[in-house]
Each structure stands twice: as C-alpha cells, then as structure tokens.
Amino acid sequence: MGKIAVGDKVEVLDEAISGRVESIEGDRATLLTSEGFPLSYPIKELVKVEKGIKVSNYEVIQVKKEKEQPKKRKAPTLKPKERNAPKMEVDLHIHQLVKSSKGLSNFDMLNIQLETAKRQLDFAIEKRIQKVIFIHGVGEGILKEELCYLFNKYDNLKFYDAEYQKYGLGATEVYIFQNG
C-alpha cells in the first residue's frame, strides 16, 4: 500500500466514506469528503485510491487481522471527589438550538451545533466546570465525529462515551482538567 500524503484520494476501511486528504498530523489524517465535511481518521484506517486499486491479498489479510484484534479499553477511574462533581449538559439536537430548522442545509445545522458546542465548552473551561455532557444523538455519527475533532484541539481535556444507562449511545462526556 502506498504512503498516504496530502492531496491523495482515500477511502476509510469498514465505512462508506471517501475524500481527499487535507492534512496529516502524527498518525491521523483529516480528509475532506465530497459533501465538504472535514473528518479525522487514523492513517492506518485509510486506503489510498488509485485509478485501479492495487492491493495484494496479503495486504488485505494483514489489515483484516489488525481490525479483528480487540481493542483494550480502560475504563476511566474516577477519584471520589470527581464522582460527585456537578456536570453540565448541552443538548445539541438542532430543534433545541433554533426556533425552526426549515431552510437550513445539513451543513448549516452542523455548523450551528458545532459553534454551540465550542461556545459551551469554552464557558465550562472559564467557569471551571469539570464535566460537560454533550448530547448529540446517534444519527449517522457525523456530529459525534466533528465533536471528537473539536475536542482533540484542546490539551486540557479527555472525552469518552457518556453513561450508557442514562444517555444510550447518543452522548459524549468531556472531563476538563483544572490547572491549580
């Protein structure tokens, strides 16, 4: 498989997503989809698309083996003080943010949702709120992916799926590290 570079046309393994590589940072690449959305993926999950895809069976088997290995997830251990910390909830469903979504394109709605998320996250950091739950819903996962891209721009936080019993799969919890 050829090395992926900025400008290459790529497809995402196990997802029906393709686009052109816009930037590469470390082991992640940001690609711009044909719909105009920037999405970030680990480079190892991207396949370069050439005129005729030249992938040997050996390479296909290697990628499948890598994908089949279970990922070890370590549940975040919370200190007693953190467990009881009050948390802020931000509902990003579009009908909670605007009076009417009539006439708004998907791109417009996504931008409103992301601007709200950034504004609320900055507010939480400023007010020293340690936990923020962003309720994004399940849908196609585009908003969740964009939120991950936004959260990765901050050094002082970690994020993970929110409590399943309370929110299902449609929420992400952000923990903000406080300095001093």
Secondary structure, DSSP 8 states (H G I E B T S, - for coil): -----TT-EEEETTSS-EEEEEEEETTEEEEEETTS-EEEEEGGGEEE--SS----HHHHHHHHHHHHS----------HHHHT--EEEEE--HHHHSS--TT--HHHHHHHHHHHHHHHHHHHHHTT--EEEEE--STTSHHHHHHHHHHTT-SSEEEEE--HHHHTTSEEEEEE----
